[in-house]
Amino acid sequence: MRTEAQAVVIGGGVIGCSILYHLAKLGWTDVVLLERDELTSGSTWHAAANIHGLHDSTNISRIQHYTMNLYNSLEEETGQSCGVFQPGSLYLAQTEQREHQLKLQAAKAKLYGMNFYEISIEEAQKLHPLVNFDGIRCVMYEPDGGNVDPSGVTNAYAVGARQRGAEIHRFTPVTATEQQADGTWIVKTPKGDIRTPWVVNAAGLWGREVAALAGIELPLQPTEHQYFVTETMSDVEGHGTRLPSVADRDGEYYLRQEGQGLLVGAYEKDMRFWAEDGTPLDFAHDLFPDDLDRIEENMMNAIERLPAVGEAGIKRVINGPMIWSPDSNVLMGPVPEVDGYFCCNGIIPGFSQSGGMGLMAAQWIIEGETEYDMFAWDLARFDGWATKDFTKARVQDQYAHRFAIHFPNEERSAGRPARTRPVYETQKAMGAVFGLNAGWEHPLWFSDTPGAVETNGFTRQNWWGPVGEECKMLRDRAGIIDISNFAKYICKGPGASDWLNAVFANTMPKTVGRSCLTPLISKRGGIAGDFTVTRVAEDEFWIIGSGLAERYHKRFFKQVPLPEGTTFTSMTDAICGFNIAGPKSREILQRLTNTSLATEDFPFMRSARIELAGIEVLALRVSFTGDLGWEVHCPTEHQSRLYTALLEAGAEFDAGPVGSRSLMSLRVEKGYGSWSREYSPEYWPHEVGLERLCKFEKEFLNKGAAQKVLQNPAREQLVMLHLDAEDVATSNADATGGEPIFKDGQGIGRVTSGAYGYSVGMSLALGYVKNAQSGDAVEVMVLGRPHKAVILHEPPFDPLGRVLRE
Ligand SMILES: Cc1cc2nc3c(=O)[nH]c(=O)nc-3n(C[C@H](O)[C@H](O)[C@H](O)COP(=O)(O)OP(=O)(O)OC[C@H]3O[C@@H](n4cnc5c(N)ncnc54)[C@H](O)[C@@H]3O)c2cc1C
């Protein structure tokens, strides 16, 4: 066994083996995988191993398509069969909502050149004569869908990795992972120790236990999961060719051919957790007792759709464990607080995603960043707030709604509230409907009826009207928005200015009271973040960024050593903020302070510590609404007092609370981008319009990468679109993000944010396009159907930025 390695992968399931294979493929051949038992000893060996390309997230679809294509080439490369069957998959829509979802997916597939399209019921009937298509509204066909052999795939990765020089040691449990003073790790096993700069936790069902060896806690919870296989069925045997798999997600089951029978699996409502206090270390190729009663409802749905299933005998039942994260996406990436420790845990569709997951992990470890934006999969999206109780509640909800449609803007209630701020109860009493942001409850919109629950769908929902009222109130008079979700940091000390200049691309303000906007540049030269930095004293700066991305940004901040005597501290919990915006915002605030807020005394992009209603706040003259406005930030303990004072002063001007749904609409009217939608590491500064904020006369993090990408022409441009009023009225839907954009039948881009602009009376979208310019007529695939749209030359609200500066 090697005693030194470039990386040590812990766990020989399908994911660990894929990571090992991809590390070797990308050039790291001095790598080792340690498996405590045989390969496949966790969830892998008993999986149904269906493979799909369809996913609501575009990048996950890309990764799933990469994986499906990889299996065939892996067989050729290694000579090891992956047991690939690709008879295709039929996706059935029983409801209008499902039809919207599938049509949107088909439009995305067309844009990205993926194989997923609509076929007629007659064609579907020919492909799968056992299915009763009564009541099916539409059918999509994915010719590459099917299934693989779980052991075959895992072994093929293992063979491929070994052929490239990697080592695999079976029956070699990792008993300790100890970080050394120089940052490297000693990975301990009964067969000896290995020193490595990278530990990769791919321990699947034991992800929590292996993480704990390094003092890391992962929000994961295993559950049971069942499928059954029927005896040979004459209809299947007689069909001649292999039948396509059936994704009848409204029926809450999955189904495919297995041998000469069928395999049916279900995510039942009456689910069962397993190993809540830790996965037993002696569990290997084990299963749980059958419990088909639990999945009876799902089975009945399958029998209704395929009556032959009801007549077949059951040959075997598999009830095995799988491990989930709170949102059922993988927990992936380097742990921000621990150098050289990479996790890839909690993967549900391991066989649909193993290839892409392995590739992304290898890119991240070797190249420092993935080619796709992986934020939705990044373990940094959770933090200590995702407690065991929260995780369990979310996992239960995710499991039981595995096949439910996840609508745009949907907020699931399980496990909440996790974190609240002092004004939570007040907001609740005022009718706030809350969303979840980095664990915090924050108002999405305010209803007339306290306790109101929002409806979900692809079309306009019950919040659409009230949000319009909030937007109009703010644009006509003023609104008070809780912006406590923003991440807030204070950098203090003699080296603060130098350090911030070394981290951020823009030049930091030289004068106290000035603010600047700045991008943070990613390893590949994309946009890793956008921040407002304010100099509040000679040696003190306030930095405000995306709250969701706080843990993600930690990885960047720690790359530049802090000068001695200088501190950088997160104040997100300790400080709360409100944005008071709209034409009357100055008058409202002026009622509460003696500091003059007149433009000559307090111009745009300036800041000052002022007293507001007797509370010391930091006031910044900025507003993400694009309107006249101030952000005011105070210690959390004063949040309630400040809110009450603002609401009272606002009431005099008929101004009131405004939620974050409105903020979305207001910032889209103004054309402002937002992190994780318009700004992401996938986009280059000149594609986003932030290149003027990169100051190349100084050094900053990843400057070389930014310089390099700026030498290339922009691949796409961020533009604003106005959707045709009649088309939008017919659909009763606005764009929400992700919808493909076509021009003359060619896919040219996609929407990143969409909203109705209430104050300008236009349905709007922001998006990335290529080969198009302002004035061009295009089509946006809202609900998967073409909606006429035109690319705007400038934002419809205050294009010259006058009201901001007034
Ligand atoms: C009934 C069922 C049906 C499924 N159907 C499908 C499907 O149709 N399609 C699909 O894509 N996915 C399916 N899955 C999910 C799929 O099985 C998982 O996504 C996948 O197997 C996860 O693989 P993994 O490598 O992350 O984890 P695991 O398979 O759990 O592997 C982890 C490995 O780590 C090893 N290990 C743990 N601790 C240590 C240690 N200390 N030292 C060394 N080694 C260690 C374990 O022995 C194990 O071999 C199904 C799962 C179940 C339960």
The ligand as a Tripos MOL2 file, in Angstrom:
@<TRIPOS>MOLECULE
LIG
   53    58     1     0     0
SMALL
NO_CHARGES

@<TRIPOS>ATOM
      1 C1        -33.5070    0.3640   -2.9240 C.3       1 LIG1
      2 C2        -32.6800    1.4070   -3.6200 C.ar      1 LIG1
      3 C3        -32.8870    1.6690   -4.9590 C.ar      1 LIG1
      4 C4        -32.1180    2.6090   -5.6270 C.ar      1 LIG1
      5 N1        -32.3450    2.8760   -6.9480 N.ar      1 LIG1
      6 C5        -31.6060    3.7620   -7.6090 C.ar      1 LIG1
      7 C6        -31.8300    4.0260   -9.0000 C.ar      1 LIG1
      8 O1        -32.7110    3.4420   -9.6020 O.2       1 LIG1
      9 N2        -31.0400    4.9260   -9.6230 N.ar      1 LIG1
     10 C7        -30.0650    5.6020   -8.9740 C.ar      1 LIG1
     11 O2        -29.3850    6.3930   -9.6050 O.2       1 LIG1
     12 N3        -29.8480    5.3940   -7.6420 N.ar      1 LIG1
     13 C8        -30.5940    4.5040   -6.9620 C.ar      1 LIG1
     14 N4        -30.3800    4.2900   -5.6250 N.ar      1 LIG1
     15 C9        -29.4060    5.1310   -4.9330 C.3       1 LIG1
     16 C10       -27.9950    4.6370   -5.1070 C.3       1 LIG1
     17 O3        -27.9000    3.3460   -4.6370 O.3       1 LIG1
     18 C11       -27.0480    5.5730   -4.3750 C.3       1 LIG1
     19 O4        -27.2020    6.8840   -4.8530 O.3       1 LIG1
     20 C12       -25.6000    5.1760   -4.5380 C.3       1 LIG1
     21 O5        -25.4020    3.8250   -4.3880 O.3       1 LIG1
     22 C13       -24.7360    5.9320   -3.5470 C.3       1 LIG1
     23 O6        -23.4090    5.4920   -3.6810 O.3       1 LIG1
     24 P1        -22.2510    5.9650   -2.7260 P.3       1 LIG1
     25 O7        -21.0010    5.5230   -3.3560 O.co2     1 LIG1
     26 O8        -22.4110    7.4150   -2.4180 O.co2     1 LIG1
     27 O9        -22.5060    5.2470   -1.3350 O.3       1 LIG1
     28 P2        -22.4470    3.7250   -0.8480 P.3       1 LIG1
     29 O10       -22.9380    2.7940   -1.8790 O.co2     1 LIG1
     30 O11       -23.1390    3.6940    0.4680 O.co2     1 LIG1
     31 O12       -20.9130    3.4270   -0.6690 O.3       1 LIG1
     32 C14       -20.1520    3.8790    0.4060 C.3       1 LIG1
     33 C15       -18.9840    2.9360    0.6200 C.3       1 LIG1
     34 O13       -18.1320    3.4680    1.6230 O.3       1 LIG1
     35 C16       -17.6040    2.4050    2.3660 C.3       1 LIG1
     36 N5        -17.1310    2.8920    3.6710 N.ar      1 LIG1
     37 C17       -17.8960    3.4270    4.6530 C.ar      1 LIG1
     38 N6        -17.1240    3.7510    5.7040 N.ar      1 LIG1
     39 C18       -15.8460    3.4420    5.3910 C.ar      1 LIG1
     40 C19       -14.6120    3.5420    6.0600 C.ar      1 LIG1
     41 N7        -14.5240    4.0190    7.3190 N.pl3     1 LIG1
     42 N8        -13.4940    3.1100    5.4300 N.ar      1 LIG1
     43 C20       -13.5420    2.6140    4.1740 C.ar      1 LIG1
     44 N9        -14.7090    2.4860    3.5040 N.ar      1 LIG1
     45 C21       -15.8400    2.8890    4.0870 C.ar      1 LIG1
     46 C22       -18.7820    1.4440    2.4840 C.3       1 LIG1
     47 O14       -18.3930    0.1380    2.8190 O.3       1 LIG1
     48 C23       -19.4140    1.5650    1.0990 C.3       1 LIG1
     49 O15       -18.9400    0.5690    0.2250 O.3       1 LIG1
     50 C24       -31.1320    3.3420   -4.9290 C.ar      1 LIG1
     51 C25       -30.9160    3.0730   -3.5710 C.ar      1 LIG1
     52 C26       -31.6910    2.1260   -2.9200 C.ar      1 LIG1
     53 C27       -31.4750    1.9000   -1.4630 C.3       1 LIG1
@<TRIPOS>BOND
     1     1     2 1
     2     2     3 ar
     3     2    52 ar
     4     3     4 ar
     5     4     5 ar
     6     4    50 ar
     7     5     6 ar
     8     6     7 ar
     9     6    13 1
    10     7     8 2
    11     7     9 ar
    12     9    10 ar
    13    10    11 2
    14    10    12 ar
    15    12    13 ar
    16    13    14 ar
    17    14    15 1
    18    14    50 ar
    19    15    16 1
    20    16    17 1
    21    16    18 1
    22    18    19 1
    23    18    20 1
    24    20    21 1
    25    20    22 1
    26    22    23 1
    27    23    24 1
    28    24    25 2
    29    24    26 1
    30    24    27 1
    31    27    28 1
    32    28    29 2
    33    28    30 1
    34    28    31 1
    35    31    32 1
    36    32    33 1
    37    33    34 1
    38    33    48 1
    39    34    35 1
    40    35    36 1
    41    35    46 1
    42    36    37 ar
    43    36    45 ar
    44    37    38 ar
    45    38    39 ar
    46    39    40 ar
    47    39    45 ar
    48    40    41 1
    49    40    42 ar
    50    42    43 ar
    51    43    44 ar
    52    44    45 ar
    53    46    47 1
    54    46    48 1
    55    48    49 1
    56    50    51 ar
    57    51    52 ar
    58    52    53 1
@<TRIPOS>SUBSTRUCTURE
     1 LIG1         1 GROUP 0 **** ****
